[in-house]
Amino acid sequence: MEVRLLRVTEGGVDLVANSARVSGVPENLSREEIVRMIVENDYSSALEHITFTFDISGISVAISRELLEHRIASHTARSTRYNMEKGFDFVNPLDFFPELDENVRESVQKEFLKAMEDARKHYARIYEMLEDRPAVAKEVARYVLPMATHTHYIWSINARSLINFLMLRLCVRAAPEMRELAKKVRSAVVEVYPEIFSNVKCRGFTLGVCPENEARPKNCPYRNVIKTKKGVKREAGCY
Ligand SMILES: Cc1cc2nc3c(=O)[nH]c(=O)nc-3n(C[C@H](O)[C@H](O)[C@H](O)COP(=O)(O)OP(=O)(O)OC[C@H]3O[C@@H](n4cnc5c(N)ncnc54)[C@H](O)[C@@H]3O)c2cc1C
């Protein structure tokens, strides 16, 4: 998986701070203080003035579908209708489960690789059967492509929506491949705008309370530090 930041709004901290000042933020606050306050207090509409464009490659079709669920973003994906996918590359999901027992891993890996090889063969065979009509050949053959097939993505998203994406997809409940993608996206944006993103992690960490409630798994690193939303409400007498 490769994530490259292709383009980002320059001077974003000034842009956001000046926009916030237009709306009446006190003059004595520095631009960094304004931006941190906007993120912390979720006065986030001013963050929409900053946009990022990423080039994302080597992710699976499975994860690209999850990426597409983030509607407040612009998506361009490699087309399997117009590109020939003979000999396609694929993501090996076992890479995301290093804890699996070695014996189990070996047999699952064998089965998985065989499935990929079979799909490649079927794709190639169907394509060759329709070779005199290449457009139809691609249209038909693509239906045998597995969810693991590599795809390529150009993704634009504003800073507010990106915070929402990171909060959801850095959570330990997110799919491991998606979490890996979210981590790479976060590293890229923390480098450019630490004022905005350095305190953005999963929802529990970022909000100071975890909305996953009883769904929060045992491997959550903040389990003993961040309370659940229901727990806080119960303590406050909201139930
Ligand atoms: C751990 C995990 C498990 C998931 N499991 C499933 C699953 O089982 N099945 C499934 O289908 N999806 C699942 N999802 C996807 C999830 O439901 C969201 O579709 C996805 O995370 C996009 O989030 P979003 O809607 O906040 O983002 P965006 O679509 O980018 O929206 C951003 C924000 O804009 C607002 N918004 C956007 N569109 C509307 C609208 N039409 N009406 C009102 N407000 C709107 C909301 O406030 C939203 O939070 C899962 C996500 C995670 C992180």
PDBQT file of the ligand as one rigid body, heavy atoms in Angstrom, charges set to zero:
ROOT
HETATM    1  C1  LIG A 301     -15.799   0.204  12.639  1.00  0.00    +0.000 C 
HETATM    2  C2  LIG A 301     -16.748   0.502  11.528  1.00  0.00    +0.000 A 
HETATM    3  C3  LIG A 301     -17.711  -0.431  11.172  1.00  0.00    +0.000 A 
HETATM    4  C4  LIG A 301     -18.607  -0.146  10.139  1.00  0.00    +0.000 A 
HETATM    5  N1  LIG A 301     -19.529  -1.088   9.796  1.00  0.00    +0.000 NA
HETATM    6  C5  LIG A 301     -20.401  -0.839   8.789  1.00  0.00    +0.000 A 
HETATM    7  C6  LIG A 301     -21.379  -1.799   8.404  1.00  0.00    +0.000 A 
HETATM    8  O1  LIG A 301     -21.466  -2.869   8.994  1.00  0.00    +0.000 OA
HETATM    9  N2  LIG A 301     -22.218  -1.519   7.372  1.00  0.00    +0.000 N 
HETATM   10  C7  LIG A 301     -22.157  -0.322   6.714  1.00  0.00    +0.000 A 
HETATM   11  O2  LIG A 301     -22.934  -0.093   5.782  1.00  0.00    +0.000 OA
HETATM   12  N3  LIG A 301     -21.247   0.617   7.052  1.00  0.00    +0.000 NA
HETATM   13  C8  LIG A 301     -20.376   0.388   8.055  1.00  0.00    +0.000 A 
HETATM   14  N4  LIG A 301     -19.448   1.330   8.398  1.00  0.00    +0.000 N 
HETATM   15  C9  LIG A 301     -19.404   2.577   7.644  1.00  0.00    +0.000 C 
HETATM   16  C10 LIG A 301     -20.080   3.731   8.393  1.00  0.00    +0.000 C 
HETATM   17  O3  LIG A 301     -21.422   3.412   8.672  1.00  0.00    +0.000 OA
HETATM   18  C11 LIG A 301     -20.037   5.021   7.564  1.00  0.00    +0.000 C 
HETATM   19  O4  LIG A 301     -20.745   4.850   6.357  1.00  0.00    +0.000 OA
HETATM   20  C12 LIG A 301     -18.617   5.422   7.200  1.00  0.00    +0.000 C 
HETATM   21  O5  LIG A 301     -17.780   5.292   8.316  1.00  0.00    +0.000 OA
HETATM   22  C13 LIG A 301     -18.622   6.867   6.716  1.00  0.00    +0.000 C 
HETATM   23  O6  LIG A 301     -18.798   7.709   7.819  1.00  0.00    +0.000 OA
HETATM   24  P1  LIG A 301     -19.593   9.053   7.722  1.00  0.00    +0.000 P 
HETATM   25  O7  LIG A 301     -20.994   8.840   7.267  1.00  0.00    +0.000 OA
HETATM   26  O8  LIG A 301     -19.415   9.754   9.041  1.00  0.00    +0.000 OA
HETATM   27  O9  LIG A 301     -18.739   9.856   6.616  1.00  0.00    +0.000 OA
HETATM   28  P2  LIG A 301     -19.249  10.815   5.467  1.00  0.00    +0.000 P 
HETATM   29  O10 LIG A 301     -20.129  10.109   4.530  1.00  0.00    +0.000 OA
HETATM   30  O11 LIG A 301     -18.004  11.457   4.914  1.00  0.00    +0.000 OA
HETATM   31  O12 LIG A 301     -20.108  11.891   6.228  1.00  0.00    +0.000 OA
HETATM   32  C14 LIG A 301     -19.498  12.818   7.124  1.00  0.00    +0.000 C 
HETATM   33  C15 LIG A 301     -20.579  13.379   8.039  1.00  0.00    +0.000 C 
HETATM   34  O13 LIG A 301     -21.494  14.152   7.264  1.00  0.00    +0.000 OA
HETATM   35  C16 LIG A 301     -22.812  13.957   7.743  1.00  0.00    +0.000 C 
HETATM   36  N5  LIG A 301     -23.607  13.336   6.671  1.00  0.00    +0.000 N 
HETATM   37  C17 LIG A 301     -23.156  12.806   5.505  1.00  0.00    +0.000 A 
HETATM   38  N6  LIG A 301     -24.175  12.386   4.734  1.00  0.00    +0.000 NA
HETATM   39  C18 LIG A 301     -25.305  12.635   5.431  1.00  0.00    +0.000 A 
HETATM   40  C19 LIG A 301     -26.673  12.418   5.191  1.00  0.00    +0.000 A 
HETATM   41  N7  LIG A 301     -27.128  11.833   4.094  1.00  0.00    +0.000 N 
HETATM   42  N8  LIG A 301     -27.558  12.811   6.118  1.00  0.00    +0.000 NA
HETATM   43  C20 LIG A 301     -27.158  13.402   7.276  1.00  0.00    +0.000 A 
HETATM   44  N9  LIG A 301     -25.864  13.624   7.583  1.00  0.00    +0.000 NA
HETATM   45  C21 LIG A 301     -24.943  13.263   6.677  1.00  0.00    +0.000 A 
HETATM   46  C22 LIG A 301     -22.709  13.068   8.986  1.00  0.00    +0.000 C 
HETATM   47  O14 LIG A 301     -22.573  13.871  10.117  1.00  0.00    +0.000 OA
HETATM   48  C23 LIG A 301     -21.423  12.306   8.742  1.00  0.00    +0.000 C 
HETATM   49  O15 LIG A 301     -20.809  11.855   9.939  1.00  0.00    +0.000 OA
HETATM   50  C24 LIG A 301     -18.543   1.086   9.429  1.00  0.00    +0.000 A 
HETATM   51  C25 LIG A 301     -17.567   2.033   9.819  1.00  0.00    +0.000 A 
HETATM   52  C26 LIG A 301     -16.685   1.755  10.840  1.00  0.00    +0.000 A 
HETATM   53  C27 LIG A 301     -15.645   2.780  11.208  1.00  0.00    +0.000 C 
ENDROOT
TORSDOF 0
